[in-house]
Amino acid sequence: MDAELTSVVAAGIYDRVDFSRADLRLATLRASFKMCTFRGADLRGANLAGAWLAGCDLSGADLRDADLAGVRFTYVNTGSDNGRTDLTGARFEGADLTGASFERVIGYESTGDHVVG
């Protein structure tokens, strides 16, 4: 995608949208994302509080200083691994993960309330 979407406000439901390498710094993304791609996206300082990311590819995404409070990282039951949310190489330094949940995701190590990366 490579789109510049800094400070955009998005709500609703997004299914299979490609946000690869998009600049989403400071964006407000309080929405449901199903099987979307955020590979290499810049989400620094973005507000995703309460969002649902099901079966999304966030590999290499930069989530530093993002508000991820209450975000649900989960999977879509497709019968194969491609339905799992992929957090491989995602950066979470300074992100607020209060109340975030990680269900059947791949590419991270969970240690209590935070992600080690």
trRosetta pair geometry for C-beta under 8 A, 3 or more apart (Angstrom, degrees):
i j d omega theta_ij theta_ji phi_ij phi_ji
1 18 5.1 171 -50 120 108 89
1 19 5.6 -54 30 -140 158 23
1 20 5.0 139 13 52 88 70
1 21 6.3 177 60 59 74 79
1 22 5.0 -16 96 -63 126 98
2 20 7.3 -18 -39 100 59 80
2 21 4.8 -7 -84 100 63 118
2 22 6.8 -153 -107 -85 5 51
3 19 7.6 -78 41 -141 110 64
3 22 4.7 -5 56 -124 82 97
3 23 7.1 -128 104 31 49 75
4 22 7.6 -171 -76 -163 18 69
4 23 4.7 -1 -125 51 59 124
5 8 4.3 -37 175 -10 92 136
5 19 7.9 -66 25 -142 147 103
5 22 5.5 5 17 174 116 116
5 23 6.2 159 34 79 60 65
5 24 5.2 -4 80 -96 106 68
5 27 6.0 25 123 -87 97 135
6 23 5.5 -27 -54 129 86 104
6 24 7.1 176 -91 -141 41 17
6 25 5.0 -8 -122 61 91 87
6 26 6.0 38 -170 51 79 101
6 27 6.9 -132 -151 -58 26 86
7 25 7.5 -13 -39 95 63 68
7 26 4.8 -8 -80 103 70 109
7 27 6.1 -141 -90 -88 6 54
7 28 8.0 17 -167 -5 46 82
8 24 7.0 -66 37 -134 107 77
8 27 4.8 -2 54 -128 75 106
8 28 7.5 -135 102 39 48 65
8 29 8.0 45 91 -71 92 84
9 27 7.3 -175 -77 -167 33 70
9 28 4.5 2 -119 60 74 111
10 14 7.4 10 164 -44 131 131
10 27 6.9 11 7 171 102 114
10 28 7.0 173 29 93 59 63
10 29 5.1 8 59 -118 108 67
10 30 7.7 166 86 39 61 51
10 31 5.3 -51 124 -24 92 141
11 30 5.8 -7 -104 79 84 83
11 31 5.2 177 -145 -81 29 94
12 31 5.4 -5 57 -133 46 114
12 32 7.5 -90 127 35 37 82
13 31 6.7 -174 -81 -179 26 97
13 32 4.7 -13 -114 67 74 108
13 34 7.2 6 -173 2 92 110
14 17 4.5 -51 177 5 112 132
14 31 6.0 57 -4 135 103 135
14 32 7.0 176 27 91 66 56
14 33 4.9 -10 67 -112 106 69
14 34 7.1 174 90 26 55 67
14 36 5.6 33 117 -74 112 137
15 34 4.8 -10 -112 67 72 106
15 35 6.5 30 -165 51 63 100
15 36 7.5 -135 -149 -61 14 87
16 34 7.2 -30 -32 98 61 77
16 35 4.9 -9 -78 101 71 108
16 36 6.5 -159 -106 -86 11 55
17 33 7.3 -89 43 -141 106 94
17 36 4.8 -5 56 -124 75 106
17 37 7.6 -140 100 33 46 70
18 36 7.3 -167 -77 -162 27 70
18 37 4.8 -1 -126 54 65 115
19 22 4.3 -69 -175 12 77 136
19 24 6.8 15 -179 -44 128 134
19 36 6.3 30 5 165 105 111
19 37 6.2 180 39 90 63 60
19 38 4.8 -4 79 -101 113 66
19 41 5.2 16 129 -87 100 142
20 37 5.2 -11 -55 127 90 113
20 38 7.1 174 -84 -151 41 14
20 39 4.6 -5 -119 59 91 91
20 40 6.0 40 -168 51 72 100
20 41 6.7 -126 -144 -58 20 87
21 39 7.2 -19 -34 96 68 72
21 40 4.6 -4 -79 102 70 115
21 41 6.2 -114 -64 -85 7 52
21 42 7.9 26 -167 -11 44 84
22 38 7.5 -74 36 -137 105 69
22 41 4.9 -2 51 -127 77 102
22 42 7.3 -130 100 35 47 73
23 41 7.8 -164 -72 -163 19 71
23 42 5.0 -4 -123 56 57 120
24 27 4.2 -55 -177 5 83 139
24 29 7.0 13 -180 -43 133 132
24 38 8.0 -51 13 -142 146 109
24 41 5.7 15 13 171 116 115
24 42 6.2 164 37 82 64 62
24 43 5.0 -5 82 -99 111 67
24 46 5.5 18 129 -86 99 138
25 42 5.5 -25 -51 129 89 105
25 43 7.2 173 -85 -147 43 16
25 44 5.0 -7 -117 63 92 85
25 45 5.7 40 -167 52 77 106
25 46 6.7 -125 -143 -57 24 85
26 44 7.8 -11 -36 96 63 68
26 45 4.8 -10 -74 109 66 115
26 46 6.3 -97 -44 -88 5 52
26 47 7.9 17 -167 -9 42 87
27 43 7.2 -72 40 -135 108 73
27 46 4.7 -5 55 -127 77 104
27 47 7.3 -138 102 35 46 70
28 46 7.4 -177 -78 -168 26 73
28 47 4.6 -9 -115 64 70 113
29 33 7.7 8 166 -42 118 125
29 43 7.9 -57 13 -138 142 114
29 46 6.0 8 10 172 111 121
29 47 6.9 158 27 83 62 57
29 48 4.9 -14 74 -100 98 79
29 51 5.8 15 117 -86 85 148
30 47 6.9 -25 -48 123 93 94
30 48 6.9 162 -81 -152 52 35
30 49 6.3 -19 -98 69 104 68
30 50 5.5 26 -145 72 99 104
30 51 5.7 -133 -132 -69 38 85
31 51 5.8 11 51 -128 46 99
31 52 7.9 -96 118 39 42 73
32 51 7.1 177 -83 -165 34 68
32 52 4.5 -2 -121 58 78 109
32 54 7.4 2 -174 7 88 109
33 36 4.2 -64 -178 16 106 136
33 51 6.8 20 2 173 102 114
33 52 6.8 -179 31 91 62 60
33 53 4.9 -2 66 -113 110 66
33 54 7.0 171 90 28 58 66
33 56 5.4 34 120 -77 115 137
34 54 4.9 -10 -113 69 71 107
34 55 6.2 33 -167 50 60 109
34 56 7.6 -126 -143 -60 13 87
34 76 6.2 85 -160 -74 93 136
35 54 7.2 -29 -32 101 58 78
35 55 4.5 -14 -78 105 66 119
35 56 6.7 -162 -113 -82 9 54
35 76 6.0 -38 -55 9 95 154
35 83 7.7 -49 -88 -125 97 59
36 53 7.4 -89 49 -142 107 84
36 56 4.8 -7 60 -119 75 103
36 57 7.6 -133 105 31 46 71
37 56 7.1 -176 -82 -163 26 73
37 57 4.6 -3 -123 55 71 113
38 41 4.2 -68 -174 12 80 135
38 43 7.0 11 -177 -42 132 129
38 56 6.1 29 6 166 104 116
38 57 6.5 179 38 89 61 61
38 58 4.8 3 72 -106 114 68
38 61 4.8 21 127 -88 106 137
39 57 5.1 -12 -57 126 94 113
39 58 7.4 -166 -80 -139 43 14
39 59 5.3 1 -121 62 84 84
39 60 5.9 43 -169 52 65 109
39 61 7.0 -107 -128 -56 17 85
40 59 7.7 -7 -37 98 63 68
40 60 4.5 -7 -77 110 63 122
40 61 6.6 -67 -20 -82 5 51
41 58 7.6 -69 36 -138 108 69
41 61 4.8 -1 53 -124 82 96
41 62 7.3 -135 100 31 50 72
42 61 7.8 -163 -72 -160 19 66
42 62 5.1 -3 -125 52 57 119
43 46 4.2 -61 -174 9 81 137
43 48 7.4 8 -178 -35 132 125
43 61 5.8 19 8 173 117 109
43 62 6.1 170 38 82 66 61
43 63 5.0 -4 81 -99 116 62
43 66 5.4 13 132 -84 100 140
44 62 5.5 -21 -51 126 89 109
44 63 7.4 169 -84 -152 44 13
44 64 5.0 -5 -117 66 90 87
44 65 5.7 39 -168 53 75 104
44 66 6.8 -123 -141 -56 23 86
45 64 7.8 -6 -34 98 61 69
45 65 4.9 -5 -75 107 64 112
45 66 6.3 -62 -10 -87 5 55
46 63 7.5 -73 42 -135 108 68
46 66 4.7 -4 55 -126 76 105
46 67 7.3 -124 105 33 47 73
47 66 7.3 -170 -76 -166 25 73
47 67 4.5 5 -123 50 66 121
48 51 4.2 -61 -179 12 86 135
48 53 7.8 4 180 -39 138 117
48 66 6.1 18 12 167 106 118
48 67 6.5 171 36 85 57 68
48 68 5.5 7 70 -105 108 62
48 71 5.4 30 120 -90 107 128
49 67 4.8 -31 -49 133 98 110
49 68 7.1 -179 -84 -143 52 8
49 69 4.6 4 -124 59 96 90
49 70 5.7 53 -171 47 70 106
49 71 7.1 -102 -126 -53 25 83
49 96 8.0 -6 -88 89 98 120
50 69 7.4 -3 -36 96 65 75
50 70 4.6 4 -80 102 57 125
50 71 6.9 -37 8 -80 8 52
51 71 5.2 -1 59 -121 80 91
51 72 7.6 -140 103 34 49 69
52 71 7.5 174 -85 -162 30 62
52 72 4.7 -5 -120 60 75 109
52 74 7.1 -25 -166 25 88 114
53 56 4.3 -66 -178 19 97 138
53 58 7.1 27 167 -42 151 126
53 71 6.7 13 4 178 105 108
53 72 7.0 177 32 89 62 59
53 73 5.4 -11 69 -112 107 62
53 74 7.2 145 82 28 56 65
53 85 5.7 85 122 -118 98 138
54 72 7.6 4 -64 112 82 102
54 74 5.0 -20 -107 78 77 92
54 75 6.4 37 -160 133 75 6
54 76 4.9 92 150 -56 104 88
54 85 6.8 -101 -146 -59 20 107
55 74 7.8 -27 -28 102 59 64
55 75 5.6 73 -69 -156 74 48
55 76 3.6 -35 -34 8 137 106
55 78 7.1 88 -118 -20 142 120
55 82 7.3 44 -160 137 106 59
55 83 4.7 -57 -108 -163 117 52
55 84 6.6 49 -114 22 61 6
55 85 6.1 -97 -76 -65 11 65
56 73 8.0 -96 46 -140 106 77
56 85 5.1 15 49 -124 70 91
56 86 7.6 -126 104 33 49 69
57 85 7.7 -161 -73 -153 28 52
57 86 4.9 4 -127 48 64 115
58 61 4.2 -61 -173 11 80 136
58 63 7.5 17 179 -43 130 124
58 85 6.7 17 8 179 106 94
58 86 6.3 179 39 86 62 63
58 87 5.4 1 75 -105 112 58
58 90 5.0 21 129 -84 105 133
59 86 5.0 -23 -48 125 99 113
59 87 7.2 149 -83 -173 54 9
59 88 4.3 2 -120 64 100 92
59 89 5.5 55 -169 46 71 105
59 90 6.8 -102 -122 -49 25 83
59 107 6.5 -107 -98 -147 89 168
60 88 7.4 -6 -32 99 65 77
60 89 4.6 3 -75 104 57 126
60 90 6.9 -36 13 -79 9 53
61 90 4.9 0 57 -120 84 94
61 91 7.5 -139 100 28 51 72
62 90 7.7 -169 -79 -157 21 62
62 91 5.0 -3 -129 49 60 118
63 66 4.4 -68 -173 15 76 137
63 68 6.7 33 176 -54 128 131
63 90 5.8 22 5 175 116 105
63 91 6.0 174 39 80 67 60
63 92 5.3 -4 83 -99 112 58
63 95 5.2 16 132 -82 98 143
64 91 5.3 -21 -49 122 92 110
64 92 7.1 145 -87 -172 50 10
64 93 4.8 -4 -120 65 97 85
64 94 5.4 48 -171 49 76 109
64 95 6.5 -119 -136 -50 24 89
65 93 7.6 -11 -36 100 66 70
65 94 4.3 -10 -74 112 66 124
65 95 6.4 -76 -26 -79 7 55
66 92 7.9 -78 40 -135 103 62
66 95 4.8 -2 53 -122 77 102
66 96 7.5 -125 101 31 49 73
67 95 7.6 -168 -78 -160 16 71
67 96 5.1 -2 -129 48 58 119
68 71 4.4 -57 -172 5 78 134
68 92 7.8 -49 9 -139 152 102
68 95 5.2 24 7 170 119 114
68 96 5.9 171 40 80 66 61
68 97 5.2 -5 84 -98 115 59
68 100 5.2 13 134 -81 101 136
69 96 5.1 -22 -51 124 91 111
69 97 7.3 159 -87 -162 47 9
69 98 4.5 -3 -121 64 93 93
69 99 5.6 47 -172 48 71 106
69 100 6.9 -113 -134 -51 21 84
70 98 7.3 -10 -33 98 65 74
70 99 4.4 -2 -77 105 62 122
70 100 6.6 -51 -2 -80 6 53
71 97 7.7 -70 38 -135 105 64
71 100 4.8 1 55 -122 81 97
71 101 7.7 -154 96 32 51 61
72 100 7.5 -173 -76 -159 31 61
72 101 5.2 -4 -120 59 69 103
72 103 7.3 -6 -172 12 89 111
73 85 4.8 -139 -177 88 86 160
73 87 6.9 17 -169 -56 150 125
73 100 6.9 31 -3 174 100 104
73 101 6.8 -164 36 94 68 53
73 102 4.9 -3 69 -111 113 66
73 103 7.1 166 92 27 61 63
73 105 5.0 2 136 -64 111 147
74 85 6.3 82 61 -13 20 125
74 101 7.3 17 -63 105 96 100
74 102 7.9 -177 -75 -155 54 29
74 103 4.4 9 -117 60 84 108
74 104 6.7 46 -159 52 60 89
74 105 7.1 -91 -103 -58 17 93
75 83 5.0 73 180 129 95 88
75 84 4.5 -29 -108 -105 114 54
75 85 6.2 -124 -79 -8 61 76
75 103 6.5 -115 6 108 88 87
75 104 4.4 -52 -10 95 135 116
75 105 6.9 -166 -55 -77 91 55
76 83 4.2 -120 73 -158 71 99
77 83 6.0 104 -104 156 9 161
78 82 6.0 -55 76 76 149 87
78 83 3.5 174 12 -59 103 122
79 83 7.4 95 26 -11 38 137
80 83 6.5 120 69 -3 57 95
81 84 5.5 -41 -168 13 61 117
81 106 7.0 27 -166 -30 107 151
84 104 5.7 -114 -119 139 102 86
84 105 5.8 147 178 -129 96 36
84 106 5.0 70 125 -7 138 103
85 105 4.3 -37 71 -119 95 101
85 106 7.4 172 84 27 48 67
86 105 7.3 -180 -80 -171 21 84
86 106 5.4 -21 -111 71 67 96
86 107 5.1 69 -168 -3 66 141
87 90 4.5 -68 -169 15 76 131
87 105 5.7 40 -6 156 112 127
87 106 7.1 172 28 87 73 43
87 107 4.4 178 67 88 58 107
87 108 4.3 -10 89 -36 129 118
87 115 7.2 -80 150 -163 150 151
88 106 6.9 -11 -46 120 95 85
88 107 3.1 -100 -59 -139 66 133
88 108 7.6 -133 -76 -47 38 67
89 107 7.0 -56 5 -179 59 122
89 117 7.9 101 -130 -174 21 108
90 107 7.3 90 3 124 97 121
90 108 7.1 -35 46 -77 108 116
90 115 7.9 -3 87 125 108 150
90 117 7.2 -108 75 -130 63 134
91 117 7.1 138 -114 142 44 164
92 95 4.4 -79 -167 23 74 131
92 97 7.0 20 -174 -54 129 125
92 114 7.3 162 121 -171 136 87
92 115 4.9 80 23 66 165 114
92 117 6.3 160 23 -39 103 145
97 100 4.3 -69 -168 17 76 132
97 113 6.2 152 97 159 108 78
97 114 5.7 136 49 -110 143 59
97 115 6.7 162 -91 -6 163 93
98 113 7.3 11 -104 -175 46 125
102 105 5.1 -79 -168 20 91 125
102 108 7.1 -97 -149 76 151 132
102 110 5.6 -169 57 -76 148 139
102 115 7.6 120 -61 -86 150 111
105 108 6.5 7 110 30 116 111
108 115 5.1 -31 -175 -157 131 116
108 116 7.4 137 -176 61 80 53
108 117 6.4 -32 -134 -98 84 78
109 115 7.1 128 71 -163 52 65
109 116 4.6 -34 78 63 106 101
109 117 7.1 -161 36 -70 89 35
110 114 7.9 163 -153 90 61 32
110 115 6.0 -42 -102 -104 61 68
110 116 7.7 171 -103 16 12 82
111 114 6.2 -20 69 70 84 77
111 115 7.6 132 24 -121 76 19
111 116 5.3 43 1 -22 120 116
